[in-house]
Amino acid sequence: MTKYDESSITILKGLDAVRKRPGMYIGSTDKKGLHHLAWEIIDNSIDEIINGFGNKITVKINEDGSLTIADNGRGIPTGKHESGASTPEVIYTVLHAGGKFQSDGYKVSGGLHGVGASVVNALSDWMDVTIFRDGSIYNIKFEDGGKVQKPLKKTGTTNKTGTVVTFMPNQEIFKNINFSYTTISERMQESAFLLKELTVEVEDIPDKKTNIYHYDNGLISFVDYINEDKKTLHKVVSIKGTKNNIEVDIALQYTNSYHENILSFVNNVKTIDGGTHEVGFKTAITKAFNDYAKDKGLIKAKENTFEGSDAREGLTAVLNLKIPENILQFEGQTKGKLGTPIARSVVESIVYESLKYYLEENREISVAIIEKMNKSKIAREAARKAREEARNGKSRKSDAKSLSGKLTPAQTKNPKINELYIVEGNSAGGTAKKSRDRKFQAILPLRGKIINTEKATITDIFKNEEINAIVHCIGAGVGSEFDVKDINYDKVIIMTDADDDGAHIQCLLLTFFYRFMKPLIEEGHLYIAMPPLFKIDYGKKHEYCWTNDELKEIIKDKTNYKIQRYKGLGEMNPGPLWDTTMNPLTRNLIKVSIADSALADKRVSVLMGDLVEPRKEWINENVEFSLEDDYQMN
């Protein structure tokens, strides 16, 4: 059994003024930053489980808004630290103090920096820590950003082990103290998929809701969950192996879709930017299928072999590696990309040998997947052609015809500042053209709704006139051939009417960009415009508002006013549209981002895919329907 006591805790540096610059430690003080506090404490519990200590984590949203995280791990060491303070006091008040800096504390760990617990304490009004260890119960309390309110004290005896942490985020730092039951549940479900020995319970006490997650089949259940709303080509394939002390656990499955979805984790940390393990995996997949196809005569040697994008079309895969601390390397402080060099060869070797055997033993499935890859080759060539045409579009008559009467270009040709507004219909397009700053803003009106790219075939997608216009305007290709470095605009902005049709067009465009120009979102170039819903005239003044609540607030003390409800952008005059929606100094834009790849993929499949029942079920569970307030002129 590995040693884990007072001597395992190492202090690197004292706690700095975390409250003064919280963004340096948790990224932001919005909803995302608030939940980052939860992840820091939860990750400590996860590290216990991943190292074989304990099998349950409980997360509770309490009546007062505080959060409780409990595990049945070993319990934090309670003896006196070499610094003179109790070990729990050191862990929760000293930056860079933890049991992860010495190899005898944790063999495998996701939290490398040892800042989590103390940062959460520093950004909380109070924190209460109860420890079950060595047959005793201990408690320590903190207040006002990490000050010890009650020192560590033995409060009883027990036969349990583990740690329970309850904290209340500071209400001045975090303007909205409202932990999301859904957000926490989704994150904890993911952990349960990755650690099949783990049981997680998430409870929302005020709303009386509870979720319990446990998956005996681990990653197989994870892939089943991701693909449950898709048509699959075979049962989930499980690949496991250990080499050079690196444990590899992978599950994969092909679907009839055109999109790949690869999720990777290292020591339970999501590597959203990939890394050496993903490179090894992709190399092995491509090599295994090419070798099999050549050996069985399914492709001729003189023909072009499958490219990586062909081999991964329709593939869903989850990679989960356990890498010892002494060889673990992440690129950057966000731990979003694995840098451990040996992980590439380890994953490539294990995946290639396992997949080679699987293909030999499952000929019918292998042939079906390879037939799909052949279709992907054809589609890839079509995409490459579209990309080449887009690059040379300005000098080609066909492209000029494609954009004739549609695109109103910006005067300058600077892709670092130019913006493309994609608007709904010619009426809105006409207003937008009059409203814009012609130096750097281009306008592309759409004729009706674009094709639903989640349901349509690749052939139909590339035949669609509106899709082709968007591809040519952005100028960076499409699909696997899309290169974000070649985009013609710094911002691509979706601007639609504030009605059902406008919302549907937004969804269709977002689906297209997510599936065929995903780096545009990942690199922060896609936005949604926010035109106002109402204009309120009173006396010689006027105001705009974007929600019914704002409208109520504006008119509550007024007796003589006139309300104009904007049903469409075409109803707005150029001046107001510029002031409220297009002027960079006064407008509000929603930046489109991907917080969770697995969840985003699943949502797009459910809401935009072929299957009706899952969509109806999701809408009934998550959407509240209410009649819009009717305001009359007073």
N, C-alpha and C positions, 0 to 999 in steps of 0.2 A: 504494500500500500504506500502511495506517495506521501511524503511528509508535508503537512500543512498546519503550521502553528504560528506562534508569534514571530519566530525567526524568518518565516516566509515573506513577511511584509517589508518592503523596501521603500524608503522615502527618497525620491529624486529631488524635489524642490517643494518649497512651501506654496500655499494657496495664494494666488494673486487676486487682484480685485475683479473677480468674475462678474460681479453685478454691474460693474462699470462698463464692461464690453461683453455682454452675454453672447452676441453674435459670433465672437471669435471661437466660442466653445460649442454652441448648439445651432449655429447657422442663422437663426432668426428668432424673433419673439412673437411670431404669429402662431397659427394653429399647428403648423409643422414643427416649429420650435418647441411648443408645449408638449407635443407627443414625443419629441426627442428626449425629453426628461424621462418619460416612461421607458423608452427603449434602452436608455443607459442602465437603469436598474434591472430591467428584464434581462438584458444581456449578461449581467452578472449571474443571474439565476441560470440562464442557458449554459454558461460556461461550466457550472457545476454539473448539469445534466450531461453535457457533451463529454465530460471527463469521467462519467460513470458514477456520479454521486447524486442520488435522488432520481425521481421519475415524475414529479408533479410540480406544476406552477399554477398559482391562482392569482388572478388580477381582478380587483374590485374597484368600481367607481362608487364612491361613498356619497351619502346624503349631502354632506357639506361641500362636495366637489373635490375632495382630496382623493388620492389614489393609493391603493394598497397592493403590493406585490409580495407574494409569499412563495417560498420553495421548501422542499424537504431535503436539501443538500446537507453538507457537513456543518453548516453554521459558521459564521465569521469567527475567527480566533478571538478570544476574550482576555488573554493575559496582558500583562504590561509590556508595551513596546520598548525597544532600546532608547527611544527618545524620552521616555518617562511618562508619557500619556498611555491610556488604555488603547489597545489595538483598534477597536471600533472607532474611537475618537480620531485616531490617525487616518483611518480609511475614509471617514466622512468629512474631515476638515482640512486635509492636506492634499494639495494637487500632486499627481504622479505618485500616489502611495497605493500599493495594491499587491496582490499575490501573484501577478502575472509577469513580473520582471525576472523571477528566478525559476528555473526549469523544474524545481522540485515541488512548486506550488500547483502549476497547471501544465500538463503535457501539451494540450491543445487549447487555444483560446482565440476568440474573435476580438475581444477588447484588448488592444495593445497598449493604450496610452495611460491607463490607470487614472483618468480624470473624471470618469462618469459619476461615481457616487458623491464625490466632493462638490462637483459642479451642480448637481441636482440640489444638494443641500444649500449651496450658496445662493441659488435662485428660488429658494422656498421660504415661506413665512415660518414654517416649522416642519420638523421631521421627527418621526418616532421609529426607533429600530428595536425589535425584539429578536433575541438570538436563543436558539435551542441547541445546546452543545454540552457534551461531557456530563449528561444527566442533570444539567441545571438550566434555568431560564434567566436570561440577562436582559436588561433594558437600558437604553440611553436615549435622551431626548435633546433636540436642538431647536433653536428659534432664531429669528431675525438673521437669516442668511448664514447659518453655520455656527452660531455661538452655542456653547454647551449650556443647556438649561438644567438638565439633571444628569450628572455623570453616570458612567456605567455602574449598574447595581444588580446584584443577584436578587431575583424576586421569587424564586420557587424551584421546584424540581420537576423533571420530566423524563420520559423515555423517548422523546422525539428529537430529531435534529432538523436544522434549517434556519432560515432567516426570514423575517417579516419586516418590510419597510413600508411605512405610510408617510406621505408628504403632501403638503399644500403649496402649490406654486404661488409665488409672490404676485399679488393682484396689480401692482403698479408696473411690474416688468411685463407681465402677460395680461393684456387688456381683456381677454376673453378666456376665463378659466372654465373650459367646458370640454372635458375629455370625451372623445367620440367612441361609443361602444362598437360601432361598425368598424372603425379604423383599427382599434385594438384587437377586435375579434379576427379580422383578416390577417393581421400580422402574426397573431398567436396561432392561427390555423396553419400558416406557412411553417412555423417552427415545429408544429406537431407532425406535419408531413416529413420534414427533414430528420426528425428524431423519433423513430417509430416506438421507442420505449417511453416517450413522453406523453403524459396526459395533461391537458390544459383546460382550466375552467375560467371563463370570463363572465363576470356578473356586473350588471348595472342595477344597483340597489334602488335608486330613485324610480326607475322605470320598470323594475321587477322583471328583468330579462336575464337569461343565462344561456351560455353556449359552452358545450364540453367537446373537446377535440382529442381524438386518439386514433391513430392509423397504424394497424399492425403491418400493413403492406408498404408503408413508407412512401418512397418516391413513385412506386407504381400507382398508389392512390392519388398522388399529386398530379401525375400526367392524366389519369382518368378524370380527375376533377377539371383540369384545364380543357380537356377535349370532350367533356360530356355533352356539349351542344354542337359537336361537329360529327361528320361522317368519317369513321376511321377505316384504315385498310387492314389492320391486324391488331392482335392483342399487344399490350405494352411489353416491350423487351427490357429485361433487367440485366445490367452489366455491372459486375462487382470485381474488385481485385485490389491487392496491396503490393506495392513495389517501392523499394527505397524508403520504407516507413511512411509512405503516403497511401492513405486509404481512399479508394475511388468507388463511388456509388453513383450509377447513372441509370436513368429510365428514359426510354424513347419510344415514339410511336408516330407513324405517318398518317396524315389525314388527306382528304380530297381537296383541301384548300390550296391556295397558291403562296402561302406565307409561311416562313419559318418562325419558330418561337423557341429560343434557347434561353433557359434560365440557369445561372450558375451561382454556386455558393462555395465558400471556403470557411471552414470552422463556423458554419451557421451564419456567416456574414455574406450578404448578397453582393456579388461582384457585378454591378450593373454595367461596368465598362469592359467586361470580359477579362482577358489576360491570357497567360501562357496555357492554362488548362483548356480554355475554349479553342485556342489555336490547335492544340494537339487533337482535340475531339473532332474538329472540322476536317483536319487533314486525314484522320483515320476513316471517317465516314466516306469521303470522296475516294480515297484509295481502295477501300474495301469493295465498294460498288463497281468501280472501274475494273478492278481485277476480276471480280465475279462475272461481269458482263462480257469481258473479253474471253475469259476461260470458257464460257458457255456459248460463245458465238452470238450473243445478243447485240453486240456492236462489232463492227469490223475494225481491225487494228488500224487500217489506214484512215478511218473516220476520226473526227475530233472526239476526244473523250469527254465525259461529263465534267463540267466545271463545278466548283463548290456550290454555287447557287442552285444548280440543277439538282445536286445530290441532297440539298437541304430544303427544297421546295415542299411545303406541306408537313415539314418535320416539327414535332414538339419534343423537346428534350429538357430534362432537368439534370444538372451535374452537381454533385455534392462531394467535396473533398475534405478530408481531415489531414492537415499538414502540421507537423511538429513545429514548435516555436523556433527552434534553432535554425530552420531553413525557410521559415515563412517570410515572404517579402511582398508588401503591397506597394503599388506605385501611387504616390500622393497621399495626403492625410485623410482623404475620405474613404480609403480602403475600398475604392470602387473597381480597382483593376489589379489582378494578381501578377506579380513580377517574378515569382520563383521559377528560375529557368528549367529545373529538372522536372517540373510538373508537366511540361509539354510532352516530353518523351515518355513519361510514365503513363499519361492518359492516352496518348497515341498508341502505345504498345498494347495496353489492356483492351481498348476499344476495338482496335483492328483485329486482334486475335479472336475476341468474343464474337464480333460481328461476322467475321469470315466463317466461323463455325455455324452461326445462326442461318446465314444465307444458304449454306450447303444443305442444311437440314430442313429448310422451309422453301422449297423451289417455287411453289405457286405464289407465295407472298413476295418472294424476291423478284419474280418476273413482273408482278403487278406494280411494284415500286419502280422498277427500271422502265416500264412503259410510261409511267408518270414522268420520270426523268427525261425521257425522250421528248415528251410534249413540252417540258420545261425548256429544253434546248431550242425548240422552235419559237417559243414565246420570248426567250432571251434574245434571240436574233432580231425579233420584231422590236423589242425594247431598245436594243442597240441601234437599230436603224432610226427609231424615233429620236434617240439621243443625238445621233449624227445630224439628223435633219434640224433638230432644235438648235444645235451649235451653229449651223450654217443658214439658219432660217431667214436672216435679213437679206440674203442674196438669192434666195430661191423663190420663184413665183408661187409655187404651191403653198409655201408657208405664209407668204404675203396674203394669198387668198384666204388661208385658214384664219388669219387674224383680221382681215379686211372688215371694216365696219364694227369690229369688236373692241380691240385694244385701243385705248387712248394713251399713248406713251408719255413718259416723262421727258422733259427737254434735255436733261443731263443724262449721261450714261454711266453714272457712278454707282456700282452695285453695293457700295458700303453705306450709302445714304438713301438710295431710292426705295420707294414703297409701292407695292401692288395692292390695290383695293379690288377684291372680287365681290361684285355686288349683284343683287337679285333683280334682273329685268332691266329693260331699256329706260323705264321711267326713273327708277332709282339711279341708273347709270347716268342719265342726263343731268340730274341734280348734283350727283357726285362730281361730274366733269366741271360744272360751274363753281363748285365749292372748293375744289382742290387747289393746292399750290402746284402749278404745272411744272415747276422746276424739278421736283423730285417725286411727285405722286402720279402713278399711272392708274388707269381705271379699266377693269375688264368686266363688262356686264355679262351675265349668264342668261340664256334664253330658257327659262323654266328650270326644272330640277335636273341635276346631272344623274347619270346612271348609278345605281347602288353597286359599288365595286365589291361588296362583300358577297353578293349573290351572282354577279355576272361572270361570264367566262372571260379569259384574257383576250380572246379575239374580239368579243363585243366591246370590251373596255377600250381597246385601242382603235376601234371604229367610231367611238363616240366623239362627236364634233366638239362638245364642250370640254371633255377631258383633254383632247388634243390641243385645244386652245390654251388650257392651263399649262400643259407640259411645254408648249412652245414659248409661252410667256416667261415662265420661270427659267427655262433654258439649261437645266442641269440633268436632263434625262429622266428616266422613270424606272421604278422597280429596282432590280439588282444593279442596273446601270446608272442609277442616280448618284451624282457626286455633288455634295452640298457646296463644295468649293467653287462650283461653276454657276451658282445661282445669280440671277440678274438683279435681285432685290434683297435688301437687308431685312425688310419686313414684308411678309405676305399676310394681308389683313382681310378676314372674312367679314363682310358688312351686309347683313340681311335685315328684313323687316322684323319688327317685334310682334310676330303673330305665329300661328301654328306652321304655316308654310315656310316662314323664315327660319324657324327652329329646325324644321325637317331638312332644309337645304344646308344649314350648318352641320347637321349630323352626317349628311351625305358627303360633304366636302371633308369633314374631319376624318371620316372613314377612308376616303381616298388618300388623303395625306398620310394617315397612319399606316396604311397598307403599302403604299407605293412611293412615298417620299418621307419615310420615318425620320431620317437624319435632319430634315427640315424642322421637325418638332424637337428632336433631341438637342439640336444646336441652338434652339431658342429663336427661330425665325418666323414662327406661325402665331398669329394673334386673332382675336375676335373683337370687333368694334362694339362699342356700347352706345348706340343712339338713345336719346331720352324717350320715355313713354309719354310724358305730358309737358305741355307749356302752360304756365299759369300767368295770366295778365291781371294786374290789379293797379288801378291808377295809371301812372305813366311808367310803371315798372313791370318787369316780367322775370320769372324764374323757370328753370327746367328741373324735372325730377325723373328718376329712373325706376322708382318702385311705388307701389300704393302706399306704403308706410311713409315714404318721404312726402308724398302728396298730402296725406292727412296732416302731417306736421306743419306743412307750409300754410294750409288753408284754415287751420283750427282757430286762429285768432282774427281771421279776415271775414268781412261781411259782403264785400262787393268784389267779386273776382270772376274771371272767365277761364275755363279749362279747355284746352285743346288736346285731344288724345291722338297721338300720331299712330295711325294704323299701318303706315308704310313710309319708307324713306322718300318716296316721290311726293308726299304731302308736305315735306319740309322745304323751306326756301334755302337757297345756297348759303346765305349768311349764318342762320342758326345751325345748319349741318356742319359748316366749317368750325364754328365756335364750340360746339358740343362734342363733335365726333371725329373731326379730321385734323384739327389744329394740334400739333405735338405739344404745345404749351398748356392746353386746357382739356384735352380729351382724356378719356379713360379707356385703356385697352386691357383685355384679358390675355395674358400670355399662356399659350397652350403648352403643357408639359406632361411628362409621363412619370407618375410617382411610383407605380407598381406595374411592371411589364406583364406579369401573369394575369393580374386583375384587369388591366386595360384590354388585353387580348380577349379575355373571357367576356367582358362587357360588350365589346364590338361584335363578337360572335353571337351573343344572345340578342342584342338589340337590333342588329342589322342583318343577321343571317336568315337561313331558310326556315328554321324550326319555329313554329308559332307558339306552342305551349310554353317553352321556357321564357319567351318574351312576355307573354301574358302574365305568367307567374311573377316575374321580376317587377313588372309595372304595378301589379296589384299590391306587392309587398313594399314597394319603395316610393310610389308616387301618390301624393295627396291631391285629389281633385276638388277644386272649389270654384265657385262663380266669381268672376272679377267684379269688384265694386263698381257701381254705376254712379258717376258724378255728374250732376247737372249744373247748368249755369245759374248763379245766384244773382 
